[in-house]
Amino acid sequence: MTAKLVRSSLALAAALAWGAALAQQPASFPSRPIKLVVPYAAGGIADVLARVVAERLAPRLGQPVVIENRPGAGGHVGGEFVARSVPDGYTLALTTIAHNGAAGLYRNLVYDPAVDLPPVALIAESPSVLMVNRDVPAQSVAELIALARAKPGQLTFGTAGNGSAMHMAAELFKYMTKIDIVHVPYRGAAPAMNDLLSGQVTMLFDSVGTAHQHLKSGRIRALGVTSTTRNPSLPDVPTIAEAGVPGYTSVPWYAISAPKGLPPDVAARLNAEINAALKSPELAQKWEALGVLPLGGSQEDAVKRNRAETERWNAVIRSANLRAE
C-alpha cells in the first residue's frame, strides 16, 4: 500500500472515530483519566515537562493525567499512536519539533503530523546548550569547529532520535559550520546524555535545565547556548552565535496535541485548563529550575507557531539534504 493510500485510510478512520466519539461524548468532559503520551524515553526534557504539566493539569480537570512513554522513530511511534486514537480528548501527545518542524526528514511516514496531530496549546520553549565530554580538548565553539575540521568524520553527536530538537540543533550547527560529524541517534535524551558522560559520543545539544546537574559534576563542559541571548543560569557561557557561528539559533518548543477531529468544546476546555496550569505560581518555580519559558496562548497561536517553525526547518532539511527512514 502506498503512503498516499495509507494516509487516506488514516483520514477515513479518523472521520469514523470522530463520529463515534461525538456520539459517545458525555455531557461533561472529562469523565475518566486522560492519557498523555510522551514519544520519548523517560528522563529527557520532554518527559520532565509532560510530567510537570500533568501534575498541575490533573486537579484542574478533576481526573488523573497519566503519562505513557512510547519512544521510537524520533517521536513518531508515539505520535502516530495518538493520531490513530479516537479524537475524544482522552489521548493526547506531548509534541515537539519532530512532529511540527522536522517531519520532512522522513520519507515514509504514514500520517501527516501537521494535519493528523494538531496542537491544542503550546506549553514551553527551552534553549539548549552545546556540551562536550570533559576529555574532548576543545574549550570553545571555535576550537570544537577546528577540531572537527582536523578530524572529519571522527567526532560524534548524540541525539534523542532523528528529527528531535537535539538532532535538528546539531544538524543546523553542522550545516552552518560545514563540518563533518557523525550522528548517533538514541531512543531519548537520557540515554544520549549517559553516553556523553561516559565518553561514547563527543558532543550533544540538550536543554539547559536537564544539563545543569551534569555540568556541575565536571564530567562535561558547556561551550555555547542555542538562544539569541545568554541564559541567566549560565551567564559565562556564550551564545553559539557570538562564539563563532553568526546567525545561529535553535530554541526547541513543546506543545500538547490531539488527534484530528477533536470536538471544539473539548479543545477549548483543554486549552483553557492548560493555560491556567501554566500560570500556576508553583509551576513558575519549576520552570525556572528547568531553564524553560512557559508559552500558552490560544490554539490558533499554537497552529501559527508550528506552521512557521515547519517552514523554517523544512528549509534547513532541504538545504542540508537530510533524510531519515
N, C-alpha and C positions, 0 to 999 in steps of 0.2 A: 504494500500500500504506500502511495506517495505521501510526502509530508503535507501536500495540499489537501488530499483526501482525509488524512488523519485530523488536520485542523478543522475540516468541515464536519467530521464526525464528532469532534470535541464540541464544536459550536452547537450542533443539534442536541447532544447530550446535555449541555448546559441549559439550553432552552427548555427541554423537557424537565430538567431538575428544578428550574426556576418555577415552572408551573406547579410542580408538586410541592415546592417549598411554600408558595403563596397559598395553596390550598390547605396546607398543614400549619401555617404560621399561627401561633397562639395570639390571644388578644394583647398580651404584653410581652415584650422582649427585654431580657432573656428569661426563660423559664427553666433552664438547665445549664450545666457547666459549658464553658467556651474553651475550645482548643486553639492555642496559639502555636503554630508550627514554626520552629526555628530551623532553617535549612542548612545549618552548620553544626559542627560538633560543640559540645558543652565547653564552656570556659573562655571562649572568644568574646570580643566586644559585642557582637550581635546577640549572642546568648545572654550576656550580662544585661544589656539594655532591655531585652524582651522580659527578663525576669523582674527587673526593677519596675517596668511599666505595668506588668501583670499584677504585681503586688499592690499597686495603688489603684489599678482599674477594677479589680475584683469587688471591693466593698462598694464602689460606686454603681456597679451593675447588679449587685446583690447575688452574684453567682461566682464560683471559682473560675479563674482563668488558668488553665492547665498548659504548661509548656511541654511540647513534644519535639525533640531533636530528630530531624531527618536529613542528615548530611549527604552530600554526593553531587557530582557534576557541577561544581561551582555554585551550588544553591538551587539547581533546577530540579533535583529529585523532590525536594520539599515543595518547591514552587509548583511543579506540575501536579503533585498530590492535592494541594489546596485548590488549584484551578479546576480540577476534576470533581471537587466536592460540591455538595448541594449548597447553593448560594442563599443560605438562611441566616448567616451571621454567627453560626456556631463553630465554624472552622475558618481561622484567619492565618495569615502568614506574616512573619517579620521579613520584609523585603529590603533589598539593598541595591547597590549599583549593578550587581549581577543580573537583576531582573529588570531594572529600569534604565540601564545605561549600556551594559555590556552584553546583552543577549545576542547582539550581532556577531559575537565571536563564534557562535555555534551554528553549524550548517544544518543540523537535523533535529532541531527542537520540534516537538510535536504539539507545542502550544505557543501562543504569542503572549508573552508576559504583559505587554502594554495593553492588550485587548482583554485577555482572559484572566488577568490578575491585577485589576486596577486598584490604586491606593485608596484607603479610607481617610488616612491622615498621616502627615509627616510627624515623626516623633523627635528626631535629633540629628545633628551632624557632629562629626568627631574628627578633628585634624589628626593626621598620622605623623609618625616620626620615623626617619630612616635610621636603622641601627645596624651595627656590625658586631660580630663576635670580638671579644677583647684581644684575641690573638691575631686579628687582622691588622696589619701595620698602618693602614690609613687612619689618620687623625682628623680628617676633614673631608667634606664632599669633594673638593678639588683633588685631594690625594687619592680618594677612592676611585674617581674617574681615571686618574693617571695609572693607578694600579690595574684597573680593568683593561685599559688600552695596552698596557705592557704584557698582560696575560689574557688575550682574547679567548673566550670560551672556557676559562678555568674558574671564574668566580660564579657563585650560585646565589639565587634569591628564593626564599621560601614564601609561599602564599597559602591562603585558605582555599585555594582551588581556582580553576580557570574562570575568569570573569569577576572574581571577587575584588573588593576595593583594594586589597593588598596587591593583587595581580595588576590591576589597571594603573595603580600608582607607580609600580616598578616598571611597567611597560612604557609609560609616559616618560619616566626618567631615562630609560634605556634609549628610547626613540630620540629624545631631545639632546642627549649627550653622544649619540652614535657609538655606544659601547656594546660589546658582545658578552652578555652574561646569561647564564642558563637558569631557566625556570624549573623549580621543583614544587609542584602542587601537592597540598595535603588536603585532608578532609575537614579542616578547620584551622582557625588561627592558633589555638592552643598547641597542637602538635607541631606546627611550624615554629612557634616560639621555643618549644622544647629542643628542637634540633638546632636552632640558632645558639641557644645556651650551651649545647654540647659541642658546637663547632662543626656540625654536619652540613650546615649551609653557611655561606659567607655573610649574608645580609637579609633583612626583610623590612617592610613597612608595616607598622602596627599602630593602633590607637595610642595616643599619649597616656590615657588613663591606665590601660592594660599594661603598658610598658614600664610604668613608674617603679613598681616593686623590683623588677629585674634590673633596671638601670641603677637603682640604689645598691644592688648586690655587687656591682662592679664587673659582672660577667659579660656584659655587653656595653656598648658605647653608642651614644646618640650623636649623629652627625648633622641632622637637619630636620626641620619640621615642614610639613607639606602645605601649610596655610600661607596666606599672603602677609601675615604679621607673626611675630614671635609669640609663642604660647606663654602665658603668665606663669604656668607651673614649671616651665623650662626656659627661664629668661636668658640663660647663657648659650642656648642652642639656637643658631641662626636659622632663618628660613632657607630652604634649598635654593630659592631664587637669589637671595643675597649671598649665598655661599658658592655661587659659580654657575647656576643654571637659570639665567634671567627668564622671567615669564612662567616658571614652573609653579603650578598649584594643583592640588588634588585633595579635596575635602570630602570624605565619604558621608553619605546621608542614609538615614534609615526611615522606613515607613511601615505602617500596618496596612496590609492589603487583604482583599476578599475576592472570592470568585465573581466573575462577571454575572450580572443579573441580581445583585443584592437588592432587596426591596428598599426604596428610598427612605422609608421611615426607620428601618433598621440601620442603614448607612448614616442617617442623621443622628440617631441615638449614639452609635459607636463614636462618631466624630466628636460629638459634644462631650461625651464622657472621657475620651482620650485627651481632649484639650483641657478639661478640668483636672484630670490626673497630672498632666504635665505642669500645672501651675501650683501643685502641692508644695508647701514650704519644706516638708520633709524630703521631697524629691529633689528640690533645689540643692540640698547638701550633697546628695548622691551624684547629681550631675557634675558638681564642682570637683568632687573626688575622682570622678571618671574622666574629667577633662573634656566633657561634651557640652554642647549648646542645645537646649531644648528648642524645638521648632513649633509644631502645632499649626493652627490655621484651618481653613476650610478644605473640603475635599477637592475643590477646584484648584486651590493653591497647590495641593499635592500633585494633581494631574499636570499642572503647568510646569512645576519644578522637574518632574520626571521627564516630561517631553523635552525640555531644554537640555537636561543632562544627557538624555538619549542621543540627541543630535550632536552634542559635543563629543561624547565618547565614540559614537559611530564614526565620526570624522577621524579620530585617533586610530581606531581599529582599521579603517580603510587605508590610511596613510602608512601605518606600520605593517600592513598586510598580515594582521593577526587572525589566526583560526584556531578552533578547538573542536574536538569531537564530543 
